[in-house]
């Protein structure tokens, strides 16, 4: 279960890219077209400001043509006047109502209905020329089936992309996409640990924890986040092996400047899982008791008790100096 990394610095033009890809969705759409369906509601028939990733990540230079093609094939439809007006701001609608002698009180839909009743379509089309796009029933079916697409697009792992993952998803259609990713990261984690690539191993465990949260498996997520915490606090996640860590151990022990800390994002995720599981801090500590000082630091970080955390770092520094007498300059 390996992925081939794309060169994001020099993206292959989409017209060339699709020559090496197979369409999905019963052969109707390519992976990038499915992804466009996820974003189509943000675009209109007028001039659009498209996100940069369409070009630098997918090699698409003409998004207008892509959207038109999806519309022509029945995956998108153009919004009605009423739907278009519903995307306007309330002050804009109130101003139009006021200029036409209409009441401006009530909910947004009430004002829209008054305007529609009082003004002809030609006048309204002039006021609202840019119609939004909406998914058709066919387009919604695609989104429902290819439900992994936007998640994969947002993956920070550059070895995984919408092209290679869609192939795997269709090779194993009975497996949820989160399970496929768990299997991939589990295998990668084993390889990294075997090669003592601790930073890469830690990142795989982090991705597995994120997937656990996606599936609302919060206890599994906590276990994975605890392991991430251990590697972050040990300092190993910053180096390829422990010998390199010993060379730069002086960077560990000043809490304020140490690279061996719990990242705020990890801490917030642990708190989120704890709250979802409705467990006490005592129960949380039991789950991570084996991590010893790491567990204490985690709980103290949750309480922002910097004084006690700094004491733990000083204790760790003294212990390190005793065990490594040749490092007395730390």
Buried (B, 14 or more C-beta within 10 A) or exposed (E): EEBEEBEEEEBBEBEEBBEEBEBBBEEBBBBBBBBBBBBBBEBBBEEBEBEEBBBEBBBBEEBEEBBEBBBEBEBBBEBEBBBBBBBBEEEEBBEBBEEEEBEBEEEBEBBBBBBBEBBEEEEBEEBBEEBBBBBBEBBEEBBEBBEBBBBBBEBEBEEBBBBBBBBBBEEEEEBBBBEBBBBBBBEBBEEBBEEBBBBBBBBBBBBBBBBBBBBEBBEBBBBBBBBBBBBBBBBBBBBBEEEBBBEEBBBBBEBEEBEBBBEEEBBEBBBBBBEBBEBEEEEBBEBBEEBEEBBBBBBBBBEEBEEEBBBBBEEBBEEBBEEEEEEEEB
